[in-house]
C-alpha cells in the first residue's frame, strides 16, 4: 500500500493556461464539476462529464499526475464494486460503476485545483472574496499540509515495515487492518503539528491587526471570465439534459436501479 497518489495534490509551478488562471476560476471548476457529477446516476452522462475534463488536464500538462491520483483510488474502487455486487443486490454493478465515475470526476476536479493553485494566491483570492484573513490563512495552511501529511504517512509506513510489520498483505480485510498502525501515529503527529503551528502564530502576534496590506494583488482577467462562461454553459447544458432526460434515446438513458 502506497500513499504516493497524494503527491498528485501538491502544487506544481508551471507556465500553462490552467496555471495562469485566477484561483477563483479554478475553485469554480472544482465546485462545478462536483455538482455536475452529483446530478446524474447514469453511466453515459458521467462518462461524458469526465471526458470534458480531459482537455483541461492536457492544457495544464498534468496527465501523469492525474493518472496517479486515479490509480491511487483503485482500492476504493474495488471496495465499491465488491460492496455493491455482493451485498447490495438491488443496485448491482452498474450503480458501482456510476459511483466510481462520480468519485473520479470529483477527485480529478479537485486534483486540478490543488496542482495548479499556489497557496499564497489562494489566500489572496479568498481575501478578494471578502473572506476574513484569519479564515483565508487557515484554509491556505491546511492546503499546504496536504503533501506534508502524505510524506509523513509514507515515512510511518516505512518505519512500521522496518519493525517487521507487513503492510503489503493482499486482500481487502488485510488492507483495512493495515490502516490502523498508520492512522494512529499519523493523527497524533498531526495534532502535535497543529499545536506547534498555533504556538508559532501566537508568538508572532497573529491577528493583532485587523487591517492588512499585501504586496501582490490578483484580478479576474478576460481569460478567467471566458473560462467561467464555459463552466456556466456546461452546467446549463447538463441541467437541461437532466430535466429532459426522459426524451433522450435509450442508449443514453443507461440508468441505474435506485
C-alpha positions as CSV (number, residue, x, y, z in Angstrom):
1,X,0.0,0.0,0.0
2,X,1.4,3.4,-1.0
3,X,0.3,6.9,-0.4
4,X,2.2,8.3,-3.3
5,X,-1.0,9.3,-5.0
6,X,-1.4,12.2,-2.5
7,X,1.5,13.9,-4.3
8,X,-1.0,14.5,-7.1
9,X,-2.5,17.2,-4.8
10,X,0.8,19.1,-4.4
11,X,1.2,22.4,-6.2
12,X,3.3,22.2,-9.3
13,X,4.6,25.5,-10.7
14,X,4.3,25.6,-14.5
15,X,3.6,28.1,-17.2
16,X,0.4,26.8,-18.7
17,X,-3.1,28.3,-19.5
18,X,-4.5,26.4,-16.5
19,X,-1.8,27.5,-14.0
20,X,-2.2,31.2,-15.1
21,X,-5.9,31.2,-14.4
22,X,-7.3,33.0,-11.3
23,X,-7.6,30.7,-8.3
24,X,-11.3,31.6,-8.0
25,X,-11.9,30.3,-11.6
26,X,-10.2,27.0,-10.7
27,X,-12.2,26.8,-7.5
28,X,-15.3,27.3,-9.6
29,X,-14.1,24.5,-11.8
30,X,-13.9,22.1,-8.9
31,X,-17.3,23.0,-7.5
32,X,-19.0,23.0,-10.9
33,X,-17.7,19.5,-11.8
34,X,-18.6,18.2,-8.3
35,X,-22.2,19.4,-8.6
36,X,-22.5,18.1,-12.2
37,X,-21.2,14.7,-11.1
38,X,-23.9,14.6,-8.3
39,X,-26.6,15.5,-10.8
40,X,-26.5,12.1,-12.5
41,X,-26.8,8.4,-11.6
42,X,-26.5,7.3,-15.2
43,X,-23.2,6.0,-16.6
44,X,-23.1,7.6,-20.1
45,X,-23.6,11.2,-18.9
46,X,-21.0,10.7,-16.2
47,X,-18.5,9.4,-18.8
48,X,-19.2,12.5,-20.9
49,X,-18.6,14.8,-18.0
50,X,-15.3,13.0,-17.3
51,X,-14.3,13.4,-20.9
52,X,-14.8,17.1,-20.8
53,X,-12.2,17.3,-18.1
54,X,-9.5,15.7,-20.3
55,X,-8.8,18.8,-22.5
56,X,-8.4,20.9,-19.3
57,X,-6.0,18.3,-17.9
58,X,-4.0,18.4,-21.1
59,X,-3.9,22.2,-21.1
60,X,-2.3,22.1,-17.7
61,X,0.2,19.3,-18.7
62,X,-0.9,17.3,-15.7
63,X,-1.9,14.0,-17.3
64,X,0.7,11.9,-15.4
65,X,-0.3,13.4,-12.0
66,X,-4.0,12.9,-12.8
67,X,-3.4,9.2,-13.7
68,X,-1.5,8.9,-10.4
69,X,-4.4,10.3,-8.4
70,X,-6.9,7.9,-10.1
71,X,-4.6,4.9,-9.7
72,X,-4.3,5.7,-6.0
73,X,-8.0,5.3,-5.6
74,X,-8.1,1.8,-7.1
75,X,-8.5,0.2,-3.6
76,X,-11.7,2.3,-3.0
77,X,-13.0,1.4,-6.5
78,X,-12.6,-2.3,-5.8
79,X,-14.3,-1.9,-2.5
80,X,-17.3,-0.1,-4.1
81,X,-17.6,-2.8,-6.7
82,X,-17.4,-5.7,-4.2
83,X,-19.8,-4.0,-1.8
84,X,-22.5,-3.3,-4.4
85,X,-22.3,-6.5,-6.3
86,X,-22.1,-8.9,-3.3
87,X,-24.0,-7.1,-0.5
88,X,-26.4,-4.7,-2.1
89,X,-28.4,-6.9,-4.5
90,X,-30.9,-4.2,-5.6
91,X,-28.2,-1.9,-7.1
92,X,-25.5,-4.1,-8.7
93,X,-22.5,-3.4,-10.9
94,X,-24.0,-0.6,-12.9
95,X,-24.6,1.5,-9.8
96,X,-21.0,0.7,-8.6
97,X,-19.6,1.9,-11.9
98,X,-21.6,5.1,-11.7
99,X,-20.3,5.8,-8.2
100,X,-16.7,5.2,-9.4
101,X,-17.2,7.7,-12.2
102,X,-18.7,10.2,-9.7
103,X,-15.7,9.9,-7.4
104,X,-13.3,10.0,-10.3
105,X,-14.8,13.3,-11.6
106,X,-14.7,14.9,-8.1
107,X,-11.1,13.7,-7.4
108,X,-10.0,14.9,-10.9
109,X,-11.5,18.3,-10.5
110,X,-10.1,19.0,-7.0
111,X,-6.7,17.4,-8.1
112,X,-6.5,20.1,-10.8
113,X,-7.3,22.7,-8.2
114,X,-4.6,21.6,-5.8
115,X,-2.0,21.1,-8.5
116,X,-2.4,24.5,-10.1
117,X,-3.1,26.9,-7.2
118,X,-0.3,28.4,-5.3
119,X,-1.2,28.6,-1.5
120,X,-0.3,32.3,-1.5
121,X,-2.5,33.1,-4.4
122,X,-5.3,31.1,-2.8
123,X,-5.1,33.3,0.3
124,X,-5.3,36.4,-1.8
125,X,-8.2,35.1,-3.8
126,X,-10.2,34.3,-0.6
127,X,-9.5,37.7,0.7
128,X,-10.7,39.2,-2.6
129,X,-13.9,37.3,-2.0
130,X,-14.4,39.2,1.3
131,X,-13.4,36.3,3.5
132,X,-11.5,37.4,6.6
133,X,-7.8,36.9,6.7
134,X,-7.9,34.5,9.6
135,X,-10.2,32.1,7.7
136,X,-8.3,32.5,4.5
137,X,-5.0,31.9,6.2
138,X,-6.3,28.8,8.0
139,X,-7.6,27.3,4.7
140,X,-4.3,28.1,3.0
141,X,-2.4,26.5,5.8
142,X,-4.4,23.3,5.6
143,X,-3.9,23.4,1.8
144,X,-0.1,23.5,2.4
145,X,-0.2,20.5,4.8
146,X,-1.6,18.0,2.3
147,X,1.7,17.0,0.7
148,X,3.4,17.2,4.2
149,X,0.9,14.7,5.6
150,X,1.4,12.4,2.6
151,X,5.2,12.4,3.1
152,X,4.8,11.7,6.9
153,X,2.3,8.9,6.2
154,X,4.8,7.3,3.9
155,X,7.6,7.7,6.5
156,X,5.3,6.0,9.1
157,X,4.7,3.1,6.7
158,X,8.4,2.7,6.1
159,X,9.1,2.8,9.9
160,X,6.4,0.1,10.6
161,X,7.8,-2.1,7.8
162,X,11.3,-1.7,9.3
163,X,9.9,-3.1,12.5
164,X,8.7,-6.2,10.8
165,X,5.1,-5.2,10.3
166,X,3.7,-6.4,7.0
167,X,2.0,-3.5,5.3
168,X,1.8,-5.2,1.8
169,X,-0.6,-8.0,2.7
170,X,-3.1,-8.7,-0.1
171,X,-6.9,-8.8,0.4
172,X,-9.4,-6.2,1.3
173,X,-9.6,-7.2,5.0
174,X,-5.8,-7.1,5.4
175,X,-5.7,-3.7,3.6
176,X,-8.2,-2.3,6.1
177,X,-6.2,-3.8,9.1
178,X,-3.1,-2.1,7.7
179,X,-4.7,1.3,8.1
180,X,-4.7,1.2,11.9
181,X,-0.9,1.2,12.6
182,X,-0.7,4.0,10.1
183,X,-3.6,6.2,11.2
184,X,-2.9,6.3,14.9
185,X,0.6,7.7,14.8
186,X,-0.4,10.0,11.8
187,X,-3.3,11.5,13.8
188,X,-1.1,12.0,16.9
189,X,1.7,13.7,14.9
190,X,-0.9,15.9,13.1
191,X,-2.3,17.1,16.5
192,X,1.3,17.9,17.7
193,X,2.0,19.8,14.5
194,X,-1.3,21.8,14.9
195,X,-0.2,22.8,18.5
196,X,3.2,23.8,17.2
197,X,1.7,26.0,14.5
198,X,-0.7,27.6,17.0
199,X,2.1,28.5,19.3
200,X,4.2,29.9,16.5
201,X,1.3,32.1,15.4
202,X,0.7,33.3,18.9
203,X,4.4,34.1,19.4
204,X,4.2,36.3,16.2
205,X,1.0,38.1,17.4
206,X,-1.1,36.7,14.6
207,X,-4.4,38.5,14.4
208,X,-3.4,41.6,16.4
209,X,-4.0,43.9,13.5
210,X,-7.4,43.6,11.7
211,X,-6.3,45.5,8.6
212,X,-3.5,44.2,6.5
213,X,-1.7,45.3,3.4
214,X,-0.4,43.0,0.6
215,X,2.5,43.2,-1.8
216,X,0.7,41.4,-4.6
217,X,-3.0,41.6,-5.7
218,X,-4.9,39.4,-8.1
219,X,-7.6,40.4,-10.6
220,X,-10.1,38.5,-12.7
221,X,-8.8,38.7,-16.3
222,X,-10.5,38.2,-19.6
223,X,-9.4,34.6,-19.9
224,X,-10.8,33.9,-16.4
225,X,-14.2,35.3,-17.5
226,X,-14.1,33.2,-20.7
227,X,-13.3,30.1,-18.6
228,X,-16.1,31.0,-16.2
229,X,-18.6,31.4,-19.0
230,X,-17.6,28.0,-20.4
231,X,-18.3,26.4,-16.9
232,X,-21.6,28.1,-16.7
233,X,-22.7,27.0,-20.2
234,X,-21.5,23.4,-19.4
235,X,-23.6,23.4,-16.2
236,X,-26.7,24.8,-18.0
237,X,-26.3,22.1,-20.7
238,X,-26.1,19.3,-18.2
239,X,-29.1,20.7,-16.2
240,X,-31.1,20.8,-19.5
241,X,-30.1,17.2,-20.2
242,X,-31.1,16.2,-16.7
243,X,-34.5,17.9,-16.9
244,X,-35.3,16.5,-20.4
245,X,-33.7,13.1,-19.8
246,X,-36.8,11.1,-20.4
247,X,-36.9,12.2,-24.1
248,X,-33.3,11.0,-24.6
249,X,-32.6,7.8,-26.7
250,X,-32.5,4.5,-24.8
251,X,-28.7,4.2,-25.2
252,X,-28.2,7.5,-23.4
253,X,-30.6,6.5,-20.6
254,X,-28.5,3.7,-19.3
255,X,-29.8,4.3,-15.8
256,X,-29.2,2.6,-12.6
257,X,-31.8,1.0,-10.3
258,X,-32.4,3.1,-7.2
